Amino acid sequence: MKKLFLVLAFAFVGIFTANAQVWIGGGLGGFIQKNYTNLSIAPEVGYAFNSHWQVALGAGYGFTQTKTDEAGETITTTTNNLTLQPYVRFVPVTIGEKFSLFLDLCGDFGLLDAKGAYAVTLQPGIAWMATKHWTAAFRFGKIGYSHNFYKDDDKLPIDGFLLNGDLASPQIRLYYNF
């Protein structure tokens, strides 16, 4: 059984890399303040069907630590999140040879501390193909539905419509194209 799985895995990788339409990459993030720390890593692998349609699967890990002072005592709250993040990317416009506009239909499915949480969002962005092999993608905001996944200002889970247009902290991803 192990040999069959290994042969299938090599065949799967060989089929995708033969067409040079596969990419690997992801993003790193962090935010550190006096009483709040947030660190994240999100590797992903993707496949381009043609110049307009792509599909990818990412796995995100996030660490959050919050410190609060109550009655002269410091209380530390730590959260670890693991998410699966599949998405489909539609690229309607290419600007020259280096830039393209895209729209991602993303799913976030929480594991670990966010078990059972999910969100489905649309995330627009722009990609810059710096070289033949390196691409940077920038996502700006999101709109969609969230079920106990994203938090509001009071750190309470929300359930329902989500609109986030925070242009001050876009998601930046780097990819290596095979």
C-alpha positions in Angstrom: 0.0 0.0 0.0 2.8 2.4 0.8 4.5 1.7 -2.5 1.2 2.4 -4.4 0.8 5.7 -2.5 4.4 6.7 -3.3 4.0 5.8 -7.0 0.8 7.9 -7.2 2.4 10.8 -5.5 5.4 10.8 -7.9 3.0 10.5 -10.9 0.9 13.4 -9.6 3.9 15.6 -9.1 5.3 14.6 -12.5 2.1 15.4 -14.4 1.8 18.9 -12.9 5.5 19.9 -13.2 5.7 18.6 -16.8 3.4 21.4 -18.0 5.3 24.1 -15.9 2.0 25.4 -14.6 2.6 24.7 -10.9 3.7 27.2 -8.3 4.7 27.0 -4.6 5.0 29.9 -2.1 2.9 31.6 0.4 3.2 34.4 3.0 4.5 35.3 6.4 2.9 37.8 8.7 3.4 39.3 12.1 2.1 42.1 14.3 3.8 42.8 17.7 2.6 45.4 20.3 3.1 45.7 24.0 0.2 43.4 25.0 -0.6 41.8 21.7 1.4 39.4 19.4 0.2 37.8 16.2 2.4 35.6 14.0 1.4 33.6 10.9 2.8 31.4 8.1 0.8 30.3 5.1 2.5 28.0 2.6 0.5 27.1 -0.6 0.8 25.2 -3.8 -1.2 26.0 -6.9 -1.9 25.0 -10.5 -2.7 27.2 -13.5 -5.2 25.6 -16.0 -4.7 28.4 -18.5 -4.1 32.2 -18.4 -7.4 32.9 -16.7 -8.1 30.1 -14.2 -5.9 28.8 -11.4 -6.6 26.7 -8.3 -4.5 26.5 -5.1 -4.5 25.0 -1.6 -2.9 26.7 1.4 -2.4 25.8 5.0 -2.2 28.6 7.4 -0.8 28.6 11.0 -1.4 31.5 13.3 -0.3 32.2 16.8 -1.9 35.0 18.9 -1.1 36.0 22.4 -2.9 38.7 24.3 -2.0 40.1 27.8 -4.5 41.9 29.9 -4.2 43.3 33.4 -7.1 42.5 35.8 -7.0 43.3 39.5 -3.2 43.8 39.4 -2.6 40.4 37.8 -1.5 39.8 34.2 -3.6 37.3 32.3 -2.1 35.8 29.2 -4.4 34.3 26.5 -2.8 32.2 23.8 -4.5 30.9 20.6 -3.1 28.6 18.0 -5.0 28.4 14.7 -4.5 25.9 11.8 -6.6 26.5 8.7 -7.0 24.9 5.3 -7.3 27.6 2.6 -8.3 26.4 -0.8 -9.1 29.0 -3.5 -9.9 29.5 -7.1 -8.4 32.5 -8.9 -9.9 34.2 -11.9 -7.6 36.5 -13.9 -9.7 38.7 -16.2 -7.1 41.3 -17.1 -3.4 41.2 -17.9 -1.6 44.6 -18.0 1.4 44.3 -20.2 3.7 41.4 -19.5 4.2 41.9 -15.8 0.9 42.7 -14.1 -2.5 41.1 -13.9 -5.6 41.7 -11.9 -7.3 38.8 -10.2 -10.3 37.8 -8.0 -9.9 34.9 -5.6 -12.9 32.8 -4.3 -11.4 31.6 -1.0 -12.5 29.2 1.6 -11.0 29.2 5.1 -11.7 26.1 7.2 -10.6 26.2 10.8 -8.9 23.4 12.7 -7.4 23.4 16.2 -8.7 26.3 18.3 -11.1 27.5 15.5 -12.5 24.0 14.8 -15.8 24.2 13.0 -15.2 27.7 11.9 -15.3 28.6 8.2 -15.5 31.5 5.8 -16.1 31.9 2.1 -14.9 35.2 0.7 -14.1 37.1 -2.5 -10.6 38.7 -2.4 -9.5 41.0 -5.2 -5.8 41.7 -5.9 -3.0 42.4 -8.3 -0.1 40.1 -9.3 3.4 41.2 -10.4 5.5 38.7 -12.3 9.0 40.0 -11.4 10.9 37.3 -13.3 10.0 34.2 -15.3 9.9 32.2 -12.0 9.0 34.8 -9.3 5.6 36.3 -8.7 4.3 38.6 -6.0 0.5 38.7 -5.4 -1.2 41.4 -3.3 -4.8 40.9 -2.0 -6.8 44.0 -0.9 -9.7 43.3 1.4 -12.4 40.7 1.4 -16.2 40.3 1.2 -18.1 37.2 2.0 -19.6 35.0 4.7 -18.0 34.1 8.0 -19.1 31.5 10.6 -17.2 32.0 13.9 -14.0 32.6 12.0 -13.1 36.3 12.0 -13.2 38.4 15.1 -14.7 41.8 15.8 -13.1 44.5 18.0 -14.4 42.9 21.2 -12.7 39.6 20.3 -16.1 37.8 20.0 -16.7 35.5 17.0 -19.0 36.8 14.4 -21.4 34.8 12.2 -22.7 36.4 9.0 -21.8 38.9 6.3 -18.1 40.0 6.3 -16.7 43.1 4.6 -13.1 44.0 5.3 -11.4 46.7 3.2 -8.3 47.2 5.2 -5.9 48.6 2.6 -3.3 49.4 5.3 -2.4 45.7 5.7 -2.8 43.8 2.4 -1.9 40.2 2.1 1.3 39.8 0.3 2.3 36.4 -1.1 5.5 35.3 -3.0 5.4 32.4 -5.4 8.0 30.4 -7.3 6.7 29.2 -10.7 8.1 26.0 -12.1 
